[in-house]
């Protein structure tokens, strides 16, 4: 990309009115996140037609994919946050080296993680909550999913590399194409080819491979500000340590999701396969709502990175406020629908299992009430992570699933039984939101002092 196009991209990120810019960048990421969530739900829906145990197996395998996501998101967000700042500072060469190194690290990480899980697959599945009846389905599903781990990890990183430069529409095309294809292939492999739950896994791997190819084509095209190549891969430890340090909040957030999901499955398993299936379905539906906020936040990240790198602090404040308002409004609308139609939503997946509907409807309604509060938590965490505030963003990433949920899921079931499990996540969400507020206040006060000290000239909103 020549200098005139780089300048055009820079001006887009630093001068476009903020509401228009956030909506422009977040709309594609919201679509991408929601389609990703929908195709995850499609897996759950089609697999649930095979029985309650098969439906539970998808939830049991989730902690394994969450580990991969943790590593992929760590590499992608760590590199992406640094790249956005580099681009704001006009350091294109550094941005290219960071992107190339991140892509290399993602493929290697996917291979290593897949091999480790394959070696200890049955013990791992039992540890994360597979019952005797669920285990055969979970093992069949996981065997094929593991093959796609290098592809999936690389896709996570490529997605971040496009978004960090403001190319959210290109990211959306790649992710959405894979998601839509997954939805189409699921029933074909599961029912037409009679491959059962293994067919769902194969459909996921194939669709992810096509998504990866599309994302890579975009990153190598003239539309990308950053360029990746084998020659630009860094062999210095400092490069990867920088990526890990900045991306640590994403790793902790996703890694703790894996641990907490494993604990949840273990606690729920004593109440039978119907309970495991219910919580698995609620998890997918809740993430669909969270996908709205994550999409808005991902559109916000390159904006705040560019403008912080350009020392345009007024726009950093504006970006945070606009993201908070848009995200909260969208999540509230989605949460209201889930609250009202909770039994019907659960019945879509398991219409012939009233126990799944009963348990899941109550949990889904509890989650719907508190999920809009997560706009504060997500916006504040992404703000700190985008600006390489690793200590603050790491702590904030620990709160929801680590600091609060894990102790709650250990303590509450012994006090209140199944009800304790049902309320644990909602309580955790409220506490994590309350924790994020003082961090946001502190950051903007500190930035104000820095702004006054250097006499920064700010541009238009």
C-alpha positions in Angstrom: 0.0 0.0 0.0 1.5 3.4 -1.0 1.9 6.4 1.3 -1.2 8.1 0.1 -3.4 5.1 1.0 -1.7 4.9 4.4 -2.4 8.5 5.0 -6.0 8.1 3.9 -6.4 5.2 6.4 -4.7 7.3 9.1 -7.1 10.2 8.5 -10.1 7.8 8.6 -9.1 6.6 12.0 -8.2 10.0 13.5 -10.6 12.4 12.0 -13.9 10.7 11.2 -16.8 11.7 13.5 -16.7 9.1 16.4 -20.2 7.8 16.3 -20.0 7.2 12.6 -16.6 5.6 12.9 -17.4 3.2 15.7 -20.6 2.1 14.0 -18.7 1.7 10.7 -16.0 -0.5 12.2 -18.1 -2.3 14.7 -21.0 -3.3 12.4 -18.9 -5.8 10.5 -17.3 -7.2 13.7 -20.8 -7.6 15.3 -21.9 -9.5 12.2 -18.8 -11.7 12.4 -19.2 -12.4 16.1 -22.9 -13.2 15.8 -22.4 -15.5 12.8 -19.6 -17.2 14.6 -22.0 -17.6 17.6 -24.8 -18.8 15.4 -22.7 -21.5 13.7 -21.6 -22.6 17.1 -25.3 -22.8 18.0 -25.9 -24.6 14.8 -23.5 -27.3 15.9 -25.4 -27.6 19.1 -28.8 -27.6 17.4 -28.0 -30.3 14.8 -26.0 -32.4 17.2 -28.9 -32.2 19.7 -31.1 -34.0 17.2 -28.8 -37.1 17.9 -29.9 -37.1 21.6 -29.2 -35.4 25.0 -25.9 -37.1 25.5 -24.6 -35.9 22.1 -25.8 -32.4 22.9 -23.9 -32.5 26.2 -20.8 -33.6 24.3 -20.5 -30.3 22.4 -20.4 -28.5 25.8 -17.9 -30.9 27.2 -15.5 -30.4 24.3 -15.8 -26.6 24.6 -13.1 -26.3 27.2 -10.6 -27.8 24.7 -11.5 -25.3 22.0 -11.5 -22.5 24.7 -7.8 -23.3 25.4 -7.0 -22.9 21.7 -9.0 -19.7 21.6 -7.1 -18.4 24.6 -3.8 -18.9 22.8 -5.1 -17.6 19.5 -6.7 -14.5 21.0 -3.6 -13.8 23.1 -1.4 -13.8 20.0 -3.9 -11.9 17.8 -4.9 -9.3 20.4 -1.3 -8.8 21.7 0.0 -8.3 18.1 -3.0 -6.3 17.0 -2.9 -3.8 19.9 0.7 -3.1 19.3 0.2 -2.8 15.5 -2.6 -0.2 16.0 -0.3 1.9 18.0 2.6 1.4 15.5 0.3 2.5 12.7 -0.8 5.6 14.7 2.9 6.4 15.2 3.7 5.9 11.5 6.0 2.8 12.1 4.9 0.5 9.2 8.0 -1.7 9.3 7.6 -2.6 13.0 3.9 -3.3 12.3 4.8 -5.8 9.5 7.3 -7.6 11.6 4.9 -8.0 14.5 2.1 -9.3 12.2 4.4 -11.8 10.4 5.7 -13.1 13.8 2.2 -13.5 15.2 1.0 -15.5 12.2 3.9 -17.9 12.5 3.4 -18.3 16.3 -0.3 -19.1 15.8 0.3 -22.1 13.4 3.0 -23.5 15.7 0.8 -23.1 18.8 -2.1 -24.8 17.1 0.0 -27.9 16.3 1.4 -28.2 19.8 -1.9 -27.8 21.5 -3.6 -30.4 19.3 -0.8 -32.9 19.9 -1.0 -32.5 23.6 -4.7 -33.0 23.8 -4.6 -36.0 21.4 -2.1 -37.7 23.7 -4.3 -37.4 26.7 -7.8 -37.1 25.1 -9.9 -39.5 27.3 -8.5 -38.3 30.7 -8.9 -34.7 29.6 -12.5 -35.2 28.5 -13.4 -37.0 31.8 -11.8 -34.2 33.7 -13.8 -31.5 32.0 -17.1 -33.3 32.8 -17.8 -36.1 30.3 -20.1 -38.8 31.8 -20.0 -42.4 30.7 -22.8 -41.8 28.3 -21.4 -38.5 26.9 -17.7 -39.7 26.6 -18.1 -41.7 23.3 -19.8 -38.7 21.6 -17.2 -36.2 23.0 -14.3 -38.4 21.9 -15.6 -38.7 18.4 -16.3 -35.0 18.1 -12.9 -34.0 19.6 -10.8 -36.3 17.4 -11.7 -34.4 14.3 -11.8 -30.9 15.9 -8.2 -31.3 17.0 -7.1 -31.8 13.4 -8.3 -28.3 12.7 -6.6 -26.6 15.6 -3.6 -25.1 13.6 -6.1 -23.7 11.0 -8.4 -22.3 13.7 -5.6 -20.7 15.6 -4.3 -19.0 12.5 -7.8 -17.8 11.7 -8.1 -16.1 15.1 -4.9 -14.2 14.5 -5.6 -13.2 10.9 -8.9 -11.9 12.1 -7.1 -9.6 14.6 -4.5 -8.5 12.0 -7.3 -7.2 9.7 -9.3 -5.6 12.5 -6.3 -3.8 14.1 -5.8 -1.8 11.0 -9.5 -0.9 10.7 -10.3 -3.5 8.0 -13.3 -4.9 9.8 -15.4 -5.4 6.7 -12.7 -7.7 5.2 -12.5 -9.6 8.5 -16.3 -10.0 8.5 -16.3 -11.5 5.0 -13.8 -14.1 5.9 -15.3 -15.1 9.3 -18.9 -15.0 8.0 -18.2 -17.1 4.9 -16.8 -19.8 7.2 -19.7 -19.6 9.6 -22.4 -19.7 6.9 -20.6 -22.6 5.2 -20.5 -24.5 8.6 -24.3 -24.1 9.0 -24.8 -25.5 5.5 -22.4 -28.4 5.9 -23.5 -29.5 9.4 -26.8 -31.3 8.3 -25.1 -32.7 5.2 -22.3 -34.4 7.1 -24.4 -35.3 10.2 -27.5 -36.7 8.5 -27.0 -37.0 4.7 -23.6 -38.7 5.0 -24.7 -40.3 8.3 -21.5 -39.4 10.1 -23.3 -38.3 13.3 -21.4 -36.0 15.7 -18.1 -36.6 13.8 -19.8 -35.0 10.8 -20.4 -31.8 12.8 -16.7 -31.6 13.7 -15.6 -32.2 10.1 -18.0 -29.5 8.9 -16.4 -27.1 11.4 -12.8 -27.9 10.3 -13.6 -27.5 6.6 -15.4 -24.2 7.0 -12.6 -22.9 9.2 -10.0 -23.8 6.5 -12.0 -21.9 3.9 -12.3 -19.0 6.2 -8.5 -19.0 6.8 -7.9 -19.0 3.1 -10.1 -15.9 2.5 -8.6 -14.0 5.5 -5.1 -14.7 4.2 -5.9 -13.6 0.7 -7.2 -10.3 2.1 -4.1 -9.8 4.3 -1.8 -10.3 1.3 -3.9 -8.0 -0.9 -3.6 -4.3 -1.7 -6.3 -3.5 0.8 -4.1 -4.4 3.8 -2.0 -1.7 5.3 0.3 -4.3 6.9 2.2 -6.9 4.9 3.2 -10.4 6.2 6.1 -12.5 4.8 8.4 -15.2 5.9 11.4 -12.8 5.7 9.7 -10.5 8.3 9.3 -13.2 11.0 11.3 -12.2 14.1 13.5 -14.8 15.8 13.9 -12.6 18.9 12.4 -13.6 22.2 11.5 -10.0 22.9 9.0 -9.9 20.0 7.0 -12.9 21.3 7.3 -11.7 24.9 5.8 -8.4 23.9 2.9 -10.1 22.1 2.3 -12.4 25.1 2.5 -9.6 27.6 0.0 -7.4 25.8 -2.2 -10.4 24.9 -2.2 -11.9 28.3 -5.7 -10.5 29.2 -7.2 -12.4 26.2 -5.4 -15.5 27.2 -6.6 -15.3 30.8 -10.1 -14.4 29.7 -10.4 -17.4 27.4 -8.3 -19.7 29.5 -10.4 -19.1 32.5 -13.5 -19.7 30.4 -12.1 -23.2 29.8 -11.3 -23.8 33.5 -14.7 -22.4 34.6 -16.5 -24.4 31.9 -14.8 -27.5 33.1 -15.7 -26.8 36.7 -19.3 -26.0 35.7 -19.6 -29.3 33.8 -18.2 -31.2 36.8 -20.7 -29.6 39.1 -23.6 -30.0 36.8 -22.8 -33.6 35.8 -24.2 -34.9 39.1 -27.6 -33.7 38.1 -27.6 -35.8 34.9 -27.2 -35.4 31.1 -30.2 -33.1 30.9 -28.6 -30.5 33.2 -25.3 -30.7 31.2 -27.1 -30.2 28.0 -29.1 -27.3 29.4 -26.1 -25.4 30.6 -24.3 -26.1 27.3 -27.2 -24.6 25.3 -27.4 -21.6 27.7 -23.7 -21.0 27.3 -24.1 -20.8 23.5 -27.1 -18.5 23.6 -25.5 -16.2 26.2 -22.4 -15.9 24.1 -24.6 -14.8 21.2 -25.6 -11.8 23.3 -22.0 -11.2 24.5 -21.0 -11.3 20.8 -22.8 -8.0 20.3 -20.6 -6.3 22.9 -17.5 -8.0 21.8 -18.2 -6.9 18.2 -18.6 -3.3 19.3 -15.5 -3.6 21.4 -13.4 -5.0 18.5 -14.5 -2.1 16.3 -13.4 0.2 19.1 -9.9 -1.2 19.6 -8.2 0.0 16.4 -9.8 3.4 16.9 -8.5 3.9 20.4 -5.1 2.5 19.4 -4.6 4.8 16.4 -5.7 7.9 18.3 -3.7 7.1 21.4 -0.6 6.6 19.2 -1.4 9.9 17.5 -1.8 11.6 21.0 -5.3 12.6 20.1 -6.7 12.0 23.7 -10.0 13.7 23.2 -10.9 11.1 20.6 -9.8 8.3 23.0 -12.3 9.6 25.6 -15.0 10.0 22.9 -14.4 6.4 21.6 -14.8 4.9 25.0 -18.1 6.7 25.7 -19.6 5.9 22.3 -18.6 2.3 22.6 -20.2 2.0 26.1 -23.5 3.5 25.0 -23.8 1.6 21.7 -22.8 -1.7 23.3 -25.1 -1.4 26.3 -28.1 -0.5 24.1 -27.6 -3.4 21.7 -27.0 -5.9 24.5 -30.1 -4.8 26.4 -32.3 -5.2 23.3 -30.9 -8.8 22.7 -31.2 -9.7 26.4 -34.8 -8.6 26.5 -35.7 -11.0 23.7 -33.9 -13.9 25.4 -35.6 -13.2 28.7 -39.1 -13.1 27.2 -38.7 -16.1 25.0 -36.3 -18.2 27.1 -38.5 -21.4 27.2 -39.1 -21.3 23.5 -35.3 -20.8 22.8 -34.5 -23.8 24.9 -37.2 -25.9 23.2 -35.6 -25.2 19.8 -32.7 -27.4 20.9 -34.4 -30.1 23.0 -38.2 -29.9 22.4 -38.7 -33.4 23.8 -36.7 -32.9 27.1 -38.8 -30.8 29.6 -35.9 -31.0 32.1 -33.5 -29.3 29.7 -36.1 -26.6 29.1 -36.9 -26.1 32.8 -33.3 -25.8 34.0 -32.1 -23.8 31.0 -34.9 -21.3 30.9 -34.2 -20.1 34.5 -30.4 -19.8 33.8 -31.0 -18.0 30.5 -33.3 -15.4 32.2 -30.8 -14.8 35.0 -28.0 -14.2 32.4 -30.2 -11.9 30.3 -30.8 -9.6 33.3 -27.1 -9.0 33.9 -25.4 -9.3 30.5 -26.0 -5.6 29.5 -23.8 -4.7 32.5 -20.9 -6.4 30.7 -20.7 -3.4 28.4 -18.8 -1.6 31.1 -16.5 -4.6 31.8 -15.7 -5.3 28.1 -15.2 -1.7 27.2 -12.8 -1.0 30.1 -10.9 -4.2 29.6 -10.4 -3.6 25.8 -9.5 0.0 26.5 -6.6 -1.0 28.7 -5.5 -3.9 26.4 -5.6 -1.8 23.3 -3.2 0.7 24.8 -0.8 -2.0 26.1 -1.7 -1.4 29.8 -1.0 -5.0 30.5 -1.2 -5.0 34.3 -4.6 -3.4 34.4 -6.1 -5.3 31.5 -4.7 -8.6 32.9 -6.4 -8.0 36.3 -9.7 -7.0 34.6 -9.5 -10.2 32.5 -9.2 -12.2 35.7 -12.3 -10.9 37.4 -15.3 -12.4 35.6 -14.3 -16.1 35.3 -11.4 -16.2 37.7 -11.6 -14.0 40.6 -15.4 -14.3 41.0 -16.9 -17.2 39.0 -14.5 -20.0 40.0 -14.9 -19.4 43.7 -18.6 -19.1 43.3 -19.0 -22.3 41.4 -17.1 -24.1 44.1 -18.9 -22.6 47.1 -22.5 -22.0 46.0 -23.5 -25.6 44.9 -22.5 -26.9 48.4 -24.9 -24.3 49.9 -27.8 -24.2 47.4 -27.4 -27.2 45.2 -28.4 -26.7 41.5 -29.8 -23.3 42.3 -26.3 -22.2 43.4 -24.9 -23.3 40.0 -27.6 -21.4 38.2 -26.9 -18.1 39.9 -23.1 -18.2 39.9 -22.5 -16.6 36.5 -24.9 -13.8 37.1 -23.4 -12.8 40.4 -20.0 -12.9 38.8 -21.0 -10.6 36.0 -22.3 -8.0 38.5 -19.2 -8.1 40.6 -16.9 -7.8 37.5 -18.8 -4.8 36.3 -18.4 -3.1 39.7 -14.7 -3.8 39.6 -14.2 -2.3 36.2 -15.7 1.2 37.0 -12.8 2.5 39.2 -10.3 1.3 36.6 -12.0 3.4 33.9 -12.1 6.5 36.2 -8.5 6.1 37.1 -7.3 5.7 33.5 -9.1 8.8 32.2 -7.8 10.9 35.1 -4.3 9.8 34.4 -4.7 10.5 30.7 -6.0 14.0 31.5 -2.9 14.8 33.5 -0.7 13.5 30.6 -2.6 15.6 28.1 -2.2 18.7 30.2 1.5 18.0 30.8 2.4 17.7 27.1 -0.1 20.2 25.8 -1.7 17.9 23.3 -3.6 19.4 20.4 -6.8 17.4 19.8 -8.6 17.0 16.6 -12.3 16.9 15.7 -14.7 14.3 17.2 
